[in-house]
């Protein structure tokens, strides 16, 4: 992601520091700031323990098992590996889950290798048998619903929190939903497919691609956030409930990282997690930082400055 280095470099310059390119083809550069010289990459990783493996956050199956072992809330999950796959055993594992479920590449990123809203064991087994050969491993998770949030944890604190708003179409009283989506896509990085998944998502909202919605009425076109397809962000850093912050910090310690991006699903980030459905969906050990700058709604959080000051203390 090229946006991260630009954000990092600009933040360093704003702090009065300087940049030295090291291996630009690899996205490596030195920062000189606050009396320290530190080598960085495109994305920043800060481990709590020198022997911690990157797999703890890169592999979703390992992350889930660690969360479950430490009693932290995450969806029920089953793991599948190409080397040890047995159809009968896989069918039994899939039968243990509540549907709908989502199947994911266990090492996927950027919304790749994701197969959501699978409604029964038969369909799940078919997807698994078709797709597992393309990946080393996959996970199946019970789908949980609510609002999606991304929490940026640094050491003992959440320094940035965003509500991740799925792409949506806004009615004008004249245009069909199909036309609204097509026009919106003139300004997005990635196009939304007019496929069965989209039709089903719209059906759940009692509309179709040919529906004409009243002015300002909203229809979501994805179940989860996707900034490349027109998703939006809203800064919610100041309202994160203290118990949710504690859970996020505990999760960062479980995976051995000072710095993580944690995706959670709940009804309201400002409410006690014990009083609502709350789940950790994913943990990223090299989180995107640029998304905390100029969110669609709310204020910018200069998270790079916080991170760099922390690194300087460790250096």
C-alpha positions in Angstrom: 0.0 0.0 0.0 1.8 3.1 -1.2 -0.3 5.5 0.9 1.4 4.4 4.2 4.9 5.5 3.2 3.6 8.9 2.1 1.7 9.4 5.4 4.7 8.3 7.4 7.2 10.5 5.6 4.9 13.6 5.8 4.4 13.0 9.5 8.2 12.8 10.1 8.8 16.0 8.2 6.1 17.7 10.2 7.9 16.6 13.4 11.1 18.3 12.1 12.8 15.1 11.0 14.4 14.0 7.7 14.0 11.0 5.4 16.9 9.0 3.9 15.9 6.5 1.1 17.5 3.1 1.7 16.1 0.6 -0.7 13.1 2.4 -2.3 12.3 -0.7 -4.5 11.5 -2.5 -1.2 9.9 0.5 0.4 12.7 0.8 3.0 13.9 4.2 4.3 15.5 5.7 7.4 13.9 8.4 9.5 16.0 10.8 11.5 13.8 12.3 14.2 14.0 13.2 17.9 17.7 12.3 17.9 17.3 8.8 16.6 17.9 7.1 13.2 15.4 4.3 12.6 14.9 2.0 9.5 11.3 1.6 8.4 9.4 -0.3 5.8 6.1 0.4 4.0 4.2 -0.9 7.1 5.4 -0.7 10.7 5.6 -3.7 12.9 6.6 -3.4 16.6 6.9 -6.7 18.6 6.6 -7.0 22.3 9.0 -10.0 22.3 12.0 -10.4 20.0 11.2 -14.0 19.3 7.6 -13.5 18.2 6.8 -14.8 14.7 5.0 -12.7 12.2 2.7 -15.7 11.7 0.8 -14.9 14.9 -1.0 -12.1 13.0 -0.4 -13.1 9.4 -2.2 -16.4 9.7 -5.8 -16.1 10.8 -6.0 -19.7 12.0 -3.1 -19.1 14.5 -4.6 -15.8 15.6 -8.0 -17.4 16.3 -6.5 -20.2 18.3 -4.6 -17.8 20.4 -7.6 -15.6 21.1 -9.7 -18.7 22.0 -7.0 -20.0 24.3 -7.0 -16.8 26.2 -10.7 -16.4 26.5 -11.0 -13.4 24.2 -14.2 -13.0 22.1 -14.0 -14.2 18.5 -16.4 -16.1 16.2 -16.5 -19.9 16.3 -13.9 -21.0 13.8 -12.8 -24.2 12.0 -9.4 -24.5 10.3 -8.6 -26.5 7.1 -5.2 -27.3 5.6 -4.4 -28.4 2.1 -1.8 -30.9 3.3 -4.1 -32.7 5.7 -7.5 -32.2 4.1 -10.0 -35.1 4.4 -13.5 -34.6 3.1 -15.3 -36.5 5.7 -13.5 -34.7 8.5 -14.1 -31.3 6.9 -17.8 -32.0 6.5 -18.0 -32.9 10.3 -16.1 -29.6 11.1 -18.4 -27.6 8.9 -21.5 -29.2 10.5 -20.4 -28.0 13.9 -20.9 -24.3 12.9 -24.0 -22.2 12.9 -24.9 -20.7 9.6 -24.4 -18.4 7.7 -20.6 -18.7 7.7 -17.7 -17.1 5.9 -14.8 -19.0 4.4 -11.4 -17.2 4.1 -7.9 -17.7 2.9 -6.1 -18.1 6.3 -3.3 -15.8 5.0 -5.4 -13.5 2.8 -5.5 -9.7 2.9 -7.2 -6.7 1.2 -10.5 -8.6 1.0 -9.0 -11.3 -1.2 -9.9 -15.0 -0.8 -13.2 -14.3 1.0 -16.4 -16.2 0.5 -19.2 -14.8 2.8 -22.8 -15.7 3.5 -22.6 -19.4 2.9 -25.9 -20.8 4.1 -25.4 -24.5 4.6 -22.9 -27.3 5.0 -23.3 -28.6 1.4 -22.5 -25.2 -0.1 -19.6 -24.6 2.3 -18.1 -28.0 1.5 -18.3 -27.2 -2.2 -16.6 -23.9 -1.8 -13.9 -25.4 0.4 -13.2 -28.2 -2.1 -13.0 -25.8 -5.0 -10.9 -23.2 -3.3 -8.6 -24.9 -0.8 -6.3 -26.1 -3.6 -5.5 -22.4 -4.4 -4.4 -21.7 -0.8 -2.3 -23.4 1.9 -5.0 -23.1 4.4 -8.5 -21.7 5.0 -10.8 -21.0 7.9 -14.5 -21.2 8.3 -16.1 -18.8 10.7 -19.7 -18.2 12.0 -20.7 -14.8 10.7 -21.5 -12.2 13.3 -23.3 -9.0 12.5 -23.2 -5.4 13.7 -21.1 -2.4 13.0 -17.5 -2.9 11.9 -14.7 -1.0 13.7 -11.0 -0.9 13.3 -9.0 -0.2 16.5 -5.3 0.8 16.3 -3.6 -0.3 19.5 -0.2 1.0 20.5 1.2 -0.6 23.7 -1.4 0.0 26.4 -3.8 2.3 24.5 -6.1 2.6 21.5 -4.7 5.6 19.6 -7.1 5.5 16.7 -10.6 4.0 16.1 -12.7 4.1 13.0 -16.2 2.9 12.2 -15.8 1.2 8.8 -19.0 2.0 6.9 -19.9 -0.4 4.0 -20.4 1.0 0.5 -23.9 2.2 -0.1 -26.2 3.8 -2.6 -28.2 7.0 -1.8 -31.6 7.3 -3.5 -32.5 10.5 -5.5 -36.1 9.6 -6.2 -35.4 9.2 -9.9 -32.5 6.8 -10.6 -32.4 3.0 -10.2 -30.0 1.5 -7.7 -28.1 0.0 -10.6 -27.6 3.5 -12.1 -26.6 5.0 -8.8 -23.9 2.3 -8.2 -22.6 2.7 -11.8 -22.3 6.5 -11.3 -20.6 6.1 -7.9 -18.1 3.8 -9.4 -16.7 6.5 -11.6 -14.8 7.6 -8.4 -13.8 4.3 -6.8 -10.7 2.3 -7.1 -12.5 -1.0 -7.6 -15.9 -1.8 -9.2 -18.6 -3.6 -7.4 -19.7 -6.8 -9.2 -23.4 -7.0 -10.2 -23.6 -10.6 -9.0 -25.7 -12.9 -6.9 -24.1 -11.6 -3.7 -25.2 -8.1 -4.5 -28.7 -9.2 -5.5 -29.0 -11.1 -2.2 -27.8 -8.1 -0.1 -30.3 -5.8 -1.8 -33.1 -8.4 -1.4 -32.5 -8.5 2.4 -33.2 -4.7 2.3 -36.4 -5.3 0.2 -35.0 -3.6 -2.9 -33.5 -4.7 -6.3 -31.1 -3.3 -8.8 -34.1 -1.8 -10.6 -35.6 -0.2 -7.5 -36.0 3.6 -7.4 -35.4 4.7 -3.8 -36.9 7.9 -2.3 -34.5 10.8 -1.9 -31.8 10.2 0.8 -32.8 6.6 1.4 -29.8 4.3 1.7 -29.2 0.8 0.5 -26.0 -1.0 1.4 -24.2 -2.8 -1.4 -21.7 -4.7 0.7 -21.9 -6.5 4.0 -18.6 -5.3 5.1 -16.4 -2.2 4.6 -14.4 -1.9 1.4 -12.8 1.5 0.9 -11.8 0.7 -2.6 -15.5 0.2 -3.6 -16.7 3.4 -1.9 -16.8 2.5 1.7 -16.4 5.3 4.2 -14.8 5.8 7.6 -15.9 7.7 10.7 -13.5 8.5 13.6 -14.8 7.2 16.9 -11.6 7.3 19.0 -13.0 9.4 21.8 -16.0 7.1 22.5 -14.3 3.7 22.6 -15.6 2.0 25.8 -12.9 1.4 28.4 -13.6 -2.4 28.5 -13.3 -2.7 24.8 -10.0 -0.9 25.0 -8.9 -3.4 27.6 -9.9 -6.3 25.4 -8.0 -4.8 22.4 -4.8 -4.3 24.5 -5.1 -7.9 25.8 -5.4 -9.2 22.2 -2.3 -7.3 21.2 -0.4 -8.9 24.0 -1.6 -12.4 23.1 -0.1 -12.0 19.6 3.1 -10.4 21.0 2.8 -7.0 19.4 3.0 -3.4 20.7 1.3 -2.2 17.5 -1.7 -3.9 15.9 -4.8 -3.1 14.0 -7.8 -5.0 15.3 -11.1 -5.4 13.4 -14.1 -5.9 15.7 -17.8 -6.3 15.2 -20.3 -5.0 17.7 -23.5 -2.9 18.0 -21.9 0.2 19.5 -18.2 0.8 20.3 -19.2 3.1 23.1 -21.0 0.4 25.1 -19.8 -2.2 27.5 -18.9 -5.3 25.4 -20.5 -7.5 28.1 -23.9 -5.9 27.3 -23.8 -6.6 23.5 -22.6 -9.0 20.9 -18.8 -8.3 20.6 -16.2 -10.2 18.5 -12.7 -9.7 17.4 -12.7 -10.5 13.7 -9.1 -10.1 12.7 -5.7 -8.7 13.9 -3.1 -7.1 11.6 0.5 -6.9 12.8 1.4 -4.3 10.2 -1.8 -2.1 10.2 -2.6 0.5 7.6 -2.0 3.9 9.2 -3.2 6.2 6.3 -6.9 5.4 7.0 -6.7 7.4 10.3 -5.8 10.6 8.3 -8.7 12.5 6.8 -11.5 10.0 7.5 -14.8 10.6 5.7 -16.3 11.8 8.9 -14.6 13.2 12.0 -11.1 14.3 12.8 -7.7 13.2 11.7 -5.6 11.3 14.2 -1.9 11.8 13.8 -1.1 8.2 14.8 2.3 8.2 13.1 3.6 10.8 15.5 2.4 8.6 18.5 4.1 5.6 17.0 7.4 7.3 16.1 7.7 8.7 19.6 7.1 5.2 21.0 9.8 3.7 18.7 12.2 6.4 19.8 11.7 5.4 23.4 12.4 1.8 22.5 15.5 2.5 20.3 
